[in-house]
Amino acid sequence: MKIAPFTFESLPSRVVFGAGALARVPDELDRLGWKRALVLVTPQRRGQGEELAAALGSRAAGLFAEARPHVPVDMVMRARAAAAAAGADCTVSIGGGSTVGLGKALSLDPGLPQLAIATTYAGSEMTPLWGITEGGVKQTGRDVRVQPRAVVYDPLLTLGLPGRVTAASAMNAIAHCVEALYSIDANPMTSLSAEEGIRALAAGARAAVAAPDDIDARTLALYGAYLSGSALGAVGMALHHKLCHVLGGAFDLPHAETHAIVLPHVVRFNQSGAPEAIARAARALGAGDAAAALFDLLAELGLPRRLDEIGLRAEDLPRAADLVTQRSYPNPRAVTREDALELLGDALVGRLR
């Protein structure tokens, strides 16, 4: 086997994984020397946040229960004010990508380090990637300062996830893996993680949707999520994430379901530009055609396969195509406005070519 030259940078993060790992959070804060943690949650998880704050005792500076998808800038400003008022020296986020994303915004400014507790399969807790939405546009970037310093994965926290949330979150993580496989920065380490991540996520999601209380299935899916974030965090993003950031930021589509629906269409588009990478994705899925397998997996997991089912309208497509192509970015195939319009049009109505 011939190995091509590559560059790989390992990101600084400590992972604590396993059933019951939540109980180790106070010790992790002590190990890091952090004294006053602002706990971050969504409004729906306020109760869980209050329980965590109580368990942290004097280490908890307060609770901010306003985390929202796509990290809107007005929410970020309120969180920064709350952190300053509480005298926080760090954040502890418990939730999915929305909550971790808020923690990352606070790591950028005012520079508070984050401990992330994953409760979905988003994988963003393992990346130095951030995004903040302002004026209908999601600005994104890569900065090692936003990489959570420690990540706690406790499969017990995922047992209550509804089937649709489980499925969409897992498909979102699979998208991270696929994009990592054909990234311009792909290398042997990230590709191994990505391929294994696809395999674990697909099997774990199928089993968890069929039997929501199956802790082994939940553990497998969470392991896949860790691998997906690790792979994506070490490489650059391409067309898939650009499309989904546009659709989420400009049209407020649900993050995970958008990633799930768009993925088969991007895989089909990039097939000719990255045949070896797409073949690895197909192998991980146990299929000959990766795009078709992902499209079928959506239906198997009970997810929508059309963007018009989650809020996108046909009249939105021209603006979306403009936003997707207004700046160049690395992708296995060049993307024209006409390409973007065609791909989005297919995803709108669930037509896989």
N, C-alpha and C positions, 0 to 999 in steps of 0.2 A: 504494500500500500504506500503510495506516495503522499507525503505531507507537504503542503504548500506553506511558504512563510506566513507568519501571522503575528499579531500583537494582541496580548490579552492582559487586562488590568483587573486584578481581584479587588472587589469593593469591600470597604471596612464595615462589617456588620456581624453581630453575634446572634445566633439562632438557638432558641430553646424550644424543642419540639416534643410533643407527646401529650397523651391524655393526662389532665391534671396540671399542666404547665402553668395555668393561670395563677396558681398559688405561689409561684416563684417570682412574681412581679416585684413584690417589696424587696426581696433579696437582690434582684437585678438593679433596682434603683440604688440600693446601698452600694453595690459593687461599682456602679458608675459614679457614685459620689453626688447624686442629685438629691436635693432636699425638698423642693417645692414644685410638685407636678400639677399642671393644669390638665384635668381629665377632659378629653374630647369625645363626644358622641353625637349621633343624630338625635332629633327629637323623639324618634320612635324607641331609641335605646336609653332614654333618660334613666329609667329604673336601673338598668345594668350599670350605667355610669355612676349612679349614686352608691350602688353596692361596691363597686371598685374603689371609689373614693373613701368609703368607710373602711375597707380592708387596708388601704394605704395609711390610714390614720393621719399622723402629723405630717406625713410626706405629701399629702394632698393639699394643694393651694386653693383648689376650687374646681367647679364643673362648668364646662361650656357645652351646652346641648343643642347647638344650632347647625351642626355640619350638614351640608347639602351637596347634591351632585354637581359636578363641573366647577366647584370651588368659586362661587361668585365673589367678586371683589368686595361688595358691601359686607358680606359675612366675614371675610378675612379681616376687614377693618374693625369690626366689632370684637372679633376674637383677639386681635392684637391689643385692643383697649382692655379687655378682660384679663389678659395675661399680665399687662402692666399693673393694673389695679390689684391683682392678687400677689404680685411679687414673685411670679413663677420663674423658675430657672430651667424648666424643661416641660415637655408635654408627654402625656400617655394617651394614645388614641386606642379606642376599642371599637372595631367595626370593619367596614370594607373600604373600598377605594376612596369614597367621599370623605370619610373621617381621616384616613391616612393623608389624603391630599391636603386637607386643612392643616394637619400637623406639619406638612412639608412647607406650606406657605409661611407658617410661623418660624420654621427653621431658616427660611430666607431672610425674614425680617419679623421680629427683632433678633433672630439668631438662636432660637431655643432648640436644643436637641430633642429628638423624639424617640420614645420607646413605643413600638406599635404592637398591638394585640389583634391578630387577624381573626375575623369571624366569618369571612367569605373566602372565595377562591380568587380574589382580584389579582394578587401577586404584586401590587404596586408597592407594598411594604419592603420589597427587596430591590427597589430601583432608586437611582438618583434623578428620576424624571419628575418634573412638577408641571402643573397647569393651573392657571387662574383665568376665569372668564370675566371679561369687562366689555360692555357695549356690544354684546352678542358675538364676540370673538374670543376664542379660547387661546390665550398665549401659553406656549409651552417652552420648556427648556430642560437642560441637564446641568446639575450642579451637585457635586459630592456633598455639599453641606446639608442637603435635604435627605440624604440617605439615613433612614432610621438607624440609630446606633445599636439597638437591640430589637429583635422581633420574637414574639411569643406566639407559637402555634399550638393551640389546644383543641383537638378535634371535638371535644365535648361541647365547645361553644358553637359548633356548626349544626348540632343535632336539631335545633329548632328552625332551621332555614326551610321555608316553603319550597316545594318541588320546582316551581318556575324560577325562583331566585337561585336555587342550587344549580339548575341547568344553565341559566344565562351566565352566572358567574363562572362556571367551569368553561363554557364556550369562550368567554372573554379571555380566560387564561390560556386556552388552546390557541387563540389568536396571537397572544404574546409569543408563544413557542414557534408558531409558523413564521411569524415575521422575523424572529431571531434566526431561523434557519436560512433565510435568503437575504439577511441584512448585509450591507456592504462590509460590516465589521465582523461577520460570522467567522468563528474559529473552531478548532476541534472541541474545546471544552464547552463552549456555549451550545454547540450543535448537539453534543451528547446530552446535555441537560434538556435541551428543547425536545429532542426526539423522545426521551424517556418521559418528559413532562406530558406530551401529547398522549402517550400510551396510558399513563397513570390517570390523567384527567378524564379521558374518554371512558375507561373502565370504571373509575370511581364514580363518575357522574351517573352512568347507567345504573349502577348498583344502588347509589344513594337515592335516586329518584324512585326506583322500584321499592326500596325498603328504607325509608327516611331515618330509622333508628339504628341502622347498621353502622356501628362505630368503625368497623374495619373499612367499609366503603368510604366513610367520611375521612378517615385517616389517609387513605390512598389518594383521594381527591386533594386533600390539603398538602400532601407531599408533592403532588403534581403542581399545585399552585406555587409552592416554594421554588420548585425547579423553573417554572415559567418566569417568575419574577427575576430569579438569578440570571437566567439566560438573557432576557430582554434588558436588564439593567446594565449589562456589560457591552451592549451593541447599540447601534443607531436604529431608529425606526424608519419605516418606509410608507408606502401608499396606504396600507390598511389603517394605520393609526392616524395618518393625516385625514383620511376620509371621516373617521369616527370622531375625531376632535372637531372637525367642521360641523358635522351633523349634531353633535352634542352641544357645542358652544353656540352655534347660530340658530338652531331650531329646537333646542332643549329636549332632544330625544333621550330616552333612558339609556344610560351608558352601556351596561352589559348586554342588553338585548340588541342594541345597535351594532356592537362588535360581533355578536353572534350571527346576525342576519347578513351583514356585509361580507363576512369572512369567505364563504364559498366563492363569491364573485371575484374577490381580489385574487384568490388562489387560482381560479381559472384564467384571469387576466395575466398573472405573472408566470403561468406554466411555461411558456416558451422562453422566458428570460431567465428562469432558474429551475431547469428541469431536475437537476440532482437534488436540490433542496426540497422541491415539491414531492419527489419520489420518496424522500425520507419521511415526509409527513404522511404519505400514503401508507408506507410500511408500518409506521407507528399506529395507524388506524386499522391495520389489517385489511387494506383495500388496494385496488389497482388504480383508482381514480380518486385523488384526495378531495377535489372540489365536490364531486358527487357524494362521496362518503360524508363530508361535513354537512352538505345540504340534507342528506337523509338523516343524519344525527340530530339535526334541529327538530325534525318531525318526531323522531323516536323519543326525544326528551320533552316533547310537548311544547316547544317554543314556536313563535311565529316565524314565518319565512319571508315576510313582506314588510318593507318599511312603511307602507301606507297603513299597516295595522298598528303601528306605534307612533303615528302622528305626522309623518312626512307627507307632503302633498305634491302632486305633479308640478304645480306652479313654483315649488321651491327648488326644483332641480337646476335651473340656470344659475341661480345665485350660488348654490352649493358647488357646482362645477367651476364657477369663477374663483371661489375661495380655495378650492382644492388645487388649482393650477396657477394661482397668482405668484407663487414662489417655487423655485426648483428645490428638489430634495432627492437623495439617492433612492433609486428603486430599480429592480431588475429590468424593467421596461420603462422607456420614456412614456409619460402620461400627458396627452393633449386634452384640451377642453372637450373635444368630441368623445375621446375615450372615457373621460369622467362622466359625461352625460349618459353615454350608453351603459356604463357599469351601474350608475345610480338608477337609471331607468329600469334595468333588469331587477335590481334589488328592490325597487319600489313595488313591483308586482310579483316578485317571487319567480322570476324566469331565469333558470340557470342554463346558459348556452353550452 
